[in-house]
């Protein structure tokens, strides 16, 4: 067994102190009283004409709002300096055409996750570390209004009768909302942001998520159209890895994506995106992932990519992979590659209670070629920890082989973990596929580097 050195990744220089994000809100300690600010805010909103505001740019609206604030403050003898007027104008613009106090956090490219646990408890994740932000909402009603605006933008609703919803923002960021009465401390909002620039395998190597050797192996797997499952926990980088692997899909292929909330960022020109739909107010019209996967099979896809398998659609995913749609991909929540197989089997049984385990495992072996395990580790780094191939059946057990397995060896003075990838010397079971695509030599050279 040989090993490759894992690049170190974790805290960067100067990150020892958590960074606090400041909202544009004006507090009583730094300016006029909260009552005076609320009075100006109410008067400004009462003078707005919705029709006129709808056609304005944010910059024009901010300038007009600042003049209006100055006028109202003068009329009501409330002292506001230029900085306070500008801050209040920015806050109002965010409330009117944006997502209120969340706007500065969404604009910060160093933030990857935003977690709102009520109107005055907002947390952010930056470079794998979670800290509390100084951003806050005025009250529960303010936060509830922002939640309803997010849901309405994608044709969904969130209220007491429909208190949980998955949505997305205009920039593709994924949003989950839990509303009253399920949320005991006010609405909860979880936002997973995605970078404006798509991340490829080379960038992941730079981040320390994997080594160049492992990246080359994944590139060859994608080019020879292996069916790949990406496994990992919440926030481990599954979608990022899928986006990176999808960059090796040929430009002339027809790719269908099926997601609960559209977040994949595929770069190919022939991509058909399908998204689930919840029940209407009348309790009708729901379209599930399983419905979409079944319909996708009738749309002549070359590949089918399922954003996340979490239920009975696992059976339809296996059917798609087994019926000529080579190179299909999906993600799943699991702690390791062996657990991923168990979860797929359990999810198939959820939709097909009568199917024997042996038949399901045989389908898994025939459908899945490779499982890539990713994990978010205690130093904040997201890394590939296993790359396992499905070799076949040994009795009634699925045989797997860890082509690469990460073994952590310690940490440096800055708390960054380091380790090695142990690789298997056993020839891969997908050797004929490598030969068919002319990649056998490339694989052999990669494994001897």
Buried (B, 14 or more C-beta within 10 A) or exposed (E): EEBBEBBBBBBEEEBEEEBEBEBBBBEEEEBBEEEBBEBBBEBBEEEBEEEEBEEBEBEEBBBBBBEBBBEBBEEEEBEBEEEBBBBBBBBBBBBBBBBBBBBBBBEBEEBBBBBBBBBBBBBBBBBBBBEBBEBBBBEBEBBBBBBBBBBEBBEBBBBEEBBEBBBBBEEBBBBBBBBBEEBEEBBBBBBBBBBEEBBBBEBBBEBBBBBBBBBBBBBBBBBBBBBBBBBBBEBBBBBBBBBBBBBBBEEEBBBBBBBBBBBBBBEBEBBBBBBBBBEEEEEEEEBBBBBBBBBBBEEEBBBBBBBBBBBBBBBBBBBBBBEEBBBBBBBBBBBBBBBBBEBBBEBBBEBBEEBEEEEBBBBBBBBBBBBBBBBBBEBBBBBBBBBBBBBEBEEEEBEBBBBBBBEBEEBEEEEBBBBBBBBBEEEBBBEEBBEEBEBBEBBEEBBEE
